[in-house]
Amino acid sequence: MNFNKLEAFQDSLQEVYGIPATDCKITKDHQVVYRHMTGCCDYAGQVPASDQDLYRLYSATKVITATAVLQLMERKKLDLYDDVRRFLPEFTNLKVADRFEMDHFPIEWPNENTKCHLMHGCIRIIDLLTMTAGLSYDTSSAPLAEIKKASNDKASTREVISAIAQMPLIYEPQTRWGYSLAHDVLAGVVEAVSDMPFSQYLHKYIFDPLELKDFTFHVGPKEEQRLSALYAADFDTGRFSPASQEMASRFQLTQNYESGGAGLIGSVDDYSVFLDALCGGGKAANGYRLLSPGTLSLLSTNYITGKMLEDFQATGKKGYGYGLGVRVLIDSSCSRSPLGEFGWDGAAGAFALADPVNHISIFYVQHILGFPKVYSEIHPKLRDLAYEGIF
């Protein structure tokens, strides 16, 4: 293996893009084959990035949430085709916007004044996993603002999920693909099925058995000391500046909320161990069986076709379809990775890849919000250089 090109590319990111800090870890067959960090983890640029740094994972949380749901499926607690109303009765008599345009920027989400009709069918667990449930990603909706105010910013995860159920859908379920709060709702399903808080379930069945210590939904004094400096890119100039607390915690809808779609904070080491289990046939290096091989194969399967696939590919993930909470490679001409490679990314630039064919995992982080070039330029090149280095 030779990762000279990958290391040089990672080293160039600060000069070419201005990225203050990066960290990348690659495993193959449960062995670490590459680890490289660049830059500094503080705003002053004095403290070098280290393996002790924590990052806001944002939507990379979704892969963990999908794993929790699939574990419950394995234990016969739910089925992918169950109606979500079986677990969350508040998702009854939902309203659907009569018209909605996703390709209009800024997005104008439907609200209480939008002309709507009652949902014709139902939302299934698989619709939530595949982002085809018709939910929006309106974190500033009136129902969410109301539950936040009524609870003095202390509403529980289930209480917030009930507020999400009051928000109009943008499409009829199973007709279009739309990135949404679906995985937040899945956290509510996990709570209802397991009869425990979402974080408690994750610790009991994922984090603790994998011997992971850093994952959390809330930043306390200890976490604050280890949290890598978070930046935001200016929409007009592209320049980076320290992200405000409001921007950083955008998906922390209340103080007690645990977002299954974007809430986790963690370290590169811990997330890498999780990914390594997924690409190792569902079995971790320490022997813990996270998922069965049969269930794991579901994560390598594209579930969207037709207009739904068009919707997803409009997001720019060339060569990929979408499966159960993850992108799935369906065109090998677009990547050095094999068909069935899967994973996701995060709003601050995290990139997760699991390759169950070659048993390879890649986890990369930077900490910049609102920087789209990370998805269109950095992640694909980093992925391909990693595979060039391995093979």
C-alpha positions as a printed Julia matrix, in Angstrom:
391×3 Matrix{Float64}:
   0.0     0.0     0.0
   1.15    3.49   -0.81
  -0.8     6.5     0.41
   1.64    9.2    -0.63
  -0.84   10.79   -3.06
  -3.63   10.74   -0.5
  -1.43   12.29    2.17
  -0.26   14.97   -0.23
  -3.85   15.75   -1.19
  -4.89   15.99    2.45
  -1.91   18.24    3.17
  -2.93   20.51    0.27
  -6.45   21.17    1.55
  -5.45   24.06    3.79
  -3.58   25.88    1.02
  -6.08   25.13   -1.78
  -9.35   25.49    0.14
  -8.31   27.12    3.41
  -9.49   24.19    5.53
  -8.08   24.7     9.05
  -7.97   21.03   10.14
  -8.65   17.54    8.79
  -8.45   13.97   10.0
  -8.73   10.78    7.94
  -8.62    7.16    9.05
  -8.8     4.07    6.85
  -9.16    0.45    7.92
  -9.0    -2.8     5.99
  -9.81   -6.19    7.48
 -10.01   -4.63   10.97
  -6.52   -3.12   10.66
  -5.72    0.6    10.48
  -3.83    1.15    7.23
  -3.85    4.96    7.1
  -4.22    7.8     9.58
  -3.29   11.4     8.9
  -4.22   14.7    10.52
  -3.57   18.23    9.35
  -3.88   21.74   10.77
  -5.03   22.95   14.16
  -8.14   22.31   16.22
  -8.41   25.78   17.82
  -9.43   29.14   16.36
  -6.04   30.66   17.17
  -4.28   28.02   15.07
  -1.91   27.05   17.88
  -3.03   23.53   18.89
  -2.35   20.76   16.36
  -5.24   18.44   15.5
  -5.1    15.18   17.44
  -6.95   11.91   17.87
  -8.56   13.36   21.01
 -10.57   15.94   19.06
 -14.36   15.69   18.88
 -16.47   16.69   15.89
 -20.11   17.47   15.25
 -21.09   14.58   13.0
 -24.39   16.08   11.85
 -25.93   13.81    9.2
 -23.29   11.11    9.6
 -25.52   10.32   12.6
 -28.04    8.88   10.13
 -25.95    5.76    9.45
 -25.97    4.95   13.16
 -29.72    5.54   13.42
 -30.35    3.26   10.43
 -28.23    0.58   12.11
 -30.33    0.83   15.28
 -33.54    0.38   13.27
 -32.12   -2.64   11.46
 -31.1    -4.19   14.78
 -34.71   -3.9    15.96
 -35.84   -5.51   12.72
 -33.47   -8.42   13.35
 -34.97   -8.87   16.8
 -38.49   -8.96   15.27
 -39.5    -5.76   17.07
 -40.51   -4.09   13.82
 -40.66   -4.73   10.09
 -39.44   -2.46    7.31
 -42.94   -2.35    5.87
 -44.71   -1.54    9.14
 -46.9     1.56    9.18
 -45.17    4.15   11.39
 -48.54    4.77   13.07
 -48.11    1.41   14.78
 -45.4     3.03   16.91
 -46.16    6.75   16.63
 -49.96    7.23   16.47
 -49.54   10.98   15.98
 -48.6    10.26   12.35
 -52.29    9.84   11.52
 -54.23   12.21    9.27
 -51.13   14.0     8.04
 -51.47   16.91    5.66
 -49.67   17.08    2.29
 -48.92   20.29    0.41
 -50.88   20.46   -2.83
 -47.8    21.86   -4.57
 -44.12   21.98   -3.64
 -40.96   22.83   -5.6
 -37.7    21.43   -4.21
 -35.42   23.1    -6.77
 -36.3    26.64   -5.66
 -33.68   28.38   -3.51
 -34.08   29.34   -0.78
 -36.48   26.49   -0.16
 -39.93   27.65    0.87
 -41.21   24.88    3.11
 -45.0    24.44    3.4
 -46.53   25.9     6.54
 -49.85   26.32    8.32
 -51.04   28.63    5.53
 -50.17   26.3     2.66
 -53.01   24.7     0.73
 -52.96   21.02    1.68
 -54.88   17.76    1.4
 -54.99   14.72    3.68
 -52.32   12.1     3.03
 -53.7     9.38    0.76
 -51.68    6.43    2.07
 -49.33    5.88    4.99
 -45.68    6.26    5.96
 -43.8     2.99    6.44
 -40.52    2.43    8.26
 -38.78    1.85    4.92
 -40.1     5.18    3.65
 -38.42    6.94    6.56
 -35.16    5.07    5.97
 -35.11    5.83    2.25
 -36.18    9.5     2.53
 -39.35    8.82    0.54
 -41.81    9.59    3.36
 -42.53   13.12    2.12
 -41.27   14.89    5.25
 -39.52   18.27    5.05
 -36.33   19.54    6.73
 -37.94   22.68    8.14
 -36.25   23.06   11.53
 -37.85   26.52   11.9
 -41.46   25.39   11.49
 -44.26   26.8    13.65
 -44.98   23.45   15.41
 -41.31   23.14   16.41
 -41.18   26.73   17.6
 -44.34   26.18   19.64
 -43.13   23.02   21.41
 -39.81   24.71   22.13
 -41.57   27.68   23.71
 -44.21   25.64   25.57
 -41.57   23.37   27.13
 -39.17   26.19   27.97
 -36.74   24.57   25.5
 -36.84   21.26   27.37
 -39.16   19.11   25.23
 -38.17   15.44   24.97
 -37.34   13.65   21.75
 -40.81   12.09   21.56
 -42.48   15.46   22.2
 -40.5    17.05   19.38
 -41.34   14.13   17.05
 -45.03   14.76   17.79
 -44.52   18.36   16.66
 -42.88   17.13   13.45
 -46.07   15.15   12.77
 -47.96   18.46   12.64
 -45.82   19.77    9.79
 -47.21   19.41    6.24
 -45.57   16.8     4.03
 -43.98   18.06    0.83
 -44.95   14.99   -1.2
 -47.18   11.96   -0.92
 -45.17    9.11    0.65
 -43.47    6.74   -1.8
 -43.67    9.15   -4.74
 -40.54   11.35   -4.48
 -37.15   11.42   -2.72
 -36.6    14.39   -0.42
 -33.92   14.91    2.23
 -35.77   15.4     5.48
 -36.3    14.92    9.2
 -37.16   11.25    8.54
 -34.27    9.89   10.59
 -35.24   12.14   13.48
 -38.63   10.42   13.36
 -36.85    7.05   13.3
 -35.21    7.97   16.63
 -38.75    8.31   17.98
 -39.59    4.88   16.57
 -36.54    3.4    18.31
 -37.67    4.96   21.59
 -41.22    3.64   21.2
 -40.11    0.11   20.27
 -37.3    -0.24   22.81
 -39.04    1.69   25.62
 -35.85    3.61   26.38
 -34.38    6.99   25.39
 -32.69    6.97   22.01
 -29.23    7.63   23.46
 -29.67    4.83   25.97
 -30.55    2.4    23.2
 -27.49    3.44   21.19
 -25.2     2.98   24.17
 -26.66   -0.4    25.12
 -26.68   -1.98   21.66
 -24.05   -0.11   19.65
 -21.6     2.08   21.55
 -20.92    0.08   24.72
 -20.54   -3.33   22.99
 -18.15   -1.72   20.5
 -16.27   -0.14   23.44
 -16.88    3.4    22.19
 -16.66    6.18   24.78
 -16.9     9.48   22.92
 -20.35    9.56   21.29
 -22.79   12.02   22.83
 -25.75   14.21   21.94
 -24.86   16.98   24.38
 -21.76   19.12   24.85
 -20.71   19.35   28.48
 -17.56   20.95   29.92
 -15.39   17.93   29.1
 -16.65   17.72   25.54
 -16.27   21.48   25.07
 -12.55   21.21   25.81
 -12.11   18.56   23.12
 -14.46   19.96   20.46
 -12.58   20.98   17.32
 -13.09   24.59   16.24
 -16.21   24.81   14.05
 -16.31   27.25   11.15
 -18.98   28.47    8.74
 -18.47   29.52    5.13
 -19.95   32.85    4.06
 -22.5    32.26    1.28
 -21.33   35.24   -0.79
 -17.57   35.34   -0.23
 -16.84   31.73    0.71
 -14.63   32.9     3.57
 -14.54   30.92    6.81
 -15.28   32.38   10.23
 -16.11   30.83   13.61
 -19.62   29.38   13.55
 -22.11   30.89   15.97
 -23.55   28.73   18.71
 -26.97   29.07   17.09
 -25.62   27.76   13.8
 -23.64   24.97   15.44
 -26.65   23.67   17.37
 -29.23   24.16   14.62
 -30.4    20.54   14.83
 -30.43   20.52   18.64
 -34.1    21.44   18.59
 -34.39   21.56   22.4
 -31.97   21.05   25.26
 -33.2    17.49   25.8
 -33.67   16.53   22.15
 -31.65   13.67   20.66
 -31.62   14.03   16.88
 -31.42   10.74   14.99
 -30.72   12.73   11.85
 -27.95   15.08   12.89
 -27.35   15.09   16.64
 -24.25   13.07   17.48
 -20.84   14.37   18.44
 -17.93   11.95   18.4
 -14.32   11.17   17.61
 -12.77    9.83   14.43
 -11.56    6.74   16.3
 -15.03    5.83   17.56
 -16.81    6.38   14.26
 -14.11    4.39   12.47
 -14.68    1.4    14.77
 -18.39    1.55   13.98
 -17.73    1.71   10.22
 -15.18   -1.09   10.44
 -17.88   -3.34   11.9
 -20.23   -2.51    9.01
 -17.63   -3.29    6.36
 -16.49   -6.43    8.18
 -19.62   -8.44    7.59
 -21.39   -6.78   10.48
 -18.87   -8.04   13.03
 -16.5    -5.71   14.88
 -12.82   -6.26   15.54
 -13.63   -7.11   19.18
 -16.04   -9.85   18.08
 -19.33   -8.02   18.7
 -21.98   -8.8    16.11
 -23.48   -5.42   15.19
 -25.66   -6.74   12.34
 -26.02  -10.09   10.61
 -24.51  -10.48    7.12
 -28.0   -10.77    5.65
 -29.18   -7.54    7.24
 -25.92   -5.82    6.35
 -26.56   -6.64    2.68
 -29.67   -4.44    2.87
 -27.38   -1.45    3.45
 -25.62   -2.18    0.13
 -28.9    -2.11   -1.8
 -30.31    0.84   -3.74
 -34.04    1.18   -3.03
 -35.05    4.11   -5.22
 -35.9     4.17   -8.92
 -37.58    6.46  -11.46
 -38.4     9.97  -10.28
 -37.13    9.22   -6.78
 -33.7     8.3    -8.16
 -33.72   11.45  -10.29
 -34.48   13.5    -7.17
 -31.56   11.96   -5.32
 -29.06   12.22   -8.16
 -29.91   15.92   -8.48
 -28.06   16.32   -5.17
 -24.8    15.69   -7.05
 -23.69   12.31   -5.71
 -22.52   10.98   -9.05
 -22.85    7.23   -9.5
 -24.91    6.67   -6.37
 -28.44    5.66   -5.51
 -29.95    5.73   -2.03
 -30.73    2.86    0.29
 -31.63    2.5     3.95
 -30.21    5.78    5.23
 -27.09    5.62    3.06
 -25.88    6.4    -0.44
 -25.14    3.21   -2.4
 -22.76    3.02   -5.37
 -24.69    1.78   -8.43
 -22.33    2.89  -11.23
 -18.76    1.63  -10.89
 -17.53    3.93  -13.69
 -17.93    6.86  -11.3
 -15.7     5.6    -8.5
 -12.72    3.41   -7.71
 -14.8     1.82   -4.95
 -16.93   -1.26   -5.79
 -20.66   -1.53   -6.42
 -22.49   -1.7    -3.11
 -20.1     0.64   -1.29
 -22.24    2.74    1.04
 -22.13    5.53    3.61
 -23.07    9.15    4.13
 -21.66   12.55    5.08
 -22.31   15.46    7.42
 -23.08   19.18    7.28
 -19.61   20.12    8.55
 -17.82   17.88    6.03
 -17.65   14.44    7.6
 -17.44   11.55    5.1
 -18.18    7.91    5.96
 -17.56    5.0     3.57
 -18.09    1.29    4.18
 -16.96   -1.22    1.55
 -18.3    -4.7     2.42
 -16.64   -6.25   -0.65
 -13.04   -5.4     0.28
 -13.7    -4.82    4.0
 -12.52   -1.22    3.8
 -13.74    1.75    5.83
 -12.87    5.41    5.32
 -13.78    8.16    7.75
 -12.77   11.74    7.09
 -13.64   14.92    8.99
 -13.28   18.64    8.65
 -15.35   21.15   10.61
 -16.85   23.73    8.25
 -20.56   24.39    7.73
 -21.94   25.6     4.39
 -19.0    24.46    2.24
 -20.44   22.47   -0.71
 -17.09   21.85   -2.43
 -16.32   19.23    0.2
 -19.03   17.01   -1.29
 -18.41   17.67   -4.99
 -14.6    17.84   -4.98
 -12.9    16.71   -1.78
 -14.84   13.58   -0.83
 -14.75   11.94   -4.29
 -11.02   12.63   -4.76
 -10.19   11.5    -1.24
 -12.15    8.26   -1.84
 -10.43    7.52   -5.14
  -6.94    8.31   -3.87
  -7.57    6.02   -0.9
  -8.41    3.15   -3.22
  -5.44    3.93   -5.44
  -3.26    3.72   -2.37
  -4.7     0.38   -1.26
  -4.68   -1.36   -4.63
